[in-house]
Amino acid sequence: MSHTIEILAALMFGLAVLHTFCVPLFARVAARGGPHAGMWHWLGEVESVFGLWAAALVLMIAALAGGATALAYVESRNFVEPLFVFAVMVVAASRPIMQTVVSLAGAVARVLPVRRDLGLFWITLALVPLMGSLVTEPAAMTLAALMLRDTFFQRSSTAWQKTLVLGVLLVNVSIGGVLTAYAAPPVLMVAGVFGWDSAFMASTFGWRAAIAVVINASVVTLMVRRCFTAVRPDPADLSAAIPDPLGERARVPLAVVLVHLVFLVGIVVFSHHPVIFLALLLFFIGYAHAYAHHQDRLMIREGLMVAFFLAGLVVLGGLQQWWLQDALGGMSPTVLFWGATALTAVTDNAALTYLGAQVTGTSDAWRYVLVAGAVTGGGLTVIANAPNPAAFAILKSRFPDEAIPAGRLFICALGPTLVAAFMFLLPV
């Protein structure tokens, strides 16, 4: 690509980031109605932002360098991650999987020395993000967001409280997937290049992340605990103490749950092989249709919107290497940590670590702070971490005008981000 196109791509990337901050404004304009309300609503969908600007970039490349060049560039991009997030989001959000997670969370909540609904809230923000190291971060984000949507986010909490909880969720999921080498996208991008396995991740990153996740979840639970005092259910009645996201429908048979778990595990195991995991997704959709009485509506639209967002990020991010790599390569480890944390807020952390892995002659300390900084900043914005758009798609209906202000989210996520930074900067 010519340097002119690279400069224009950087400009369009910046405009896309600015667009994410304007989403609440577009949503308010759409709410007023009028002949163009649908267009304003589309512009106010945070999941559509990067896809729209990526399409504009491809058209610009076609105009400046020809259609063949534009097509060749798009085909050179790797869209495995958007496809994987789509597949795992659809399966993880199904009623049998949700029933399993809620049942396990309820069992843990019974033994906690607090109100059971408060205990379930803590579990959702602490244990579910750490589960992301096993079932992948996109799956953990989907499950946690669904549990929060139908429990805490239904309460009479303020928009600031909801944004604070969302900020903690995004940060905890971003750092909660680093206990293994395959679950977090920014780790997945570099594990093979750096020679990191799951044992290394658990001993180097994992314990730090786990402590930070527990601290963040505990602090925000204390901050919003008054939201749980309005209703005082009978402590002996678990169904009253813990709002059930699944409602009062019949419980799903164990055999159906096991089939869903097999599909979820299969998609995770073959996460690098889109031909296989997409085939599994198609089989899953057929199975879900055959046993529709055990299902809710599959989150296909929401999953597609998230995939569209991430695919746009892949297209736009592919032409940012000319300035990102130079910026990263000249930093000392300490500066790199904070630089990676800050850059993650305006670019996907997986793309950032991928570019960092291309820098040659780096030390072990340099590599550690690159990944640590990237996962630390993963909750600051919607674009910072691949699973974040899934949470936005699920939870935005609980916010005024169905919009989550980017500035407010940044402020609310700053505290848990600093907790994570403190843990990752502790000496070995």
Secondary structure, 3 states (H helix, E strand, C coil): CCHHHHHHHHHHHHHHHHHHHHHHHHHHHHHCCCCCHHHHHHHCCHHHHHHHHHHHHHHHHHHHHCHHHHHHHHHHCCCHHHHHHHHHHHHHCCHHHHHHHHHHHHHHHHHCCCCHHHHHHHHHHHHHHHHHHHHCHHHHHHHHHHHHHCCHHHCCCCHHHHHHHHHHHHHHHHHHCCCCCCCCHHHHCCHHHHCCCHHHHHHHHHHHHHHHHHHHHHHHHHHCHHHHCCCCCCCCCHHHHCCCCCCCCCCCCHHHHHHHHHHHHHHHHCCCCHHHHHHHHHHHHHHHHHCHHHCCCCCHHHHHHHHHHHHHHHHHHCCCHHHHHHHHHCCCHHHHHHHHHHHHCCCCHHHHHHHHHCCCCCCHHHHHHHHHHHHHHHHCCCCCCCCHHHHHHHHHHHCHHHCCCHHHHHHHHHHHHHHHHHHHHCCC
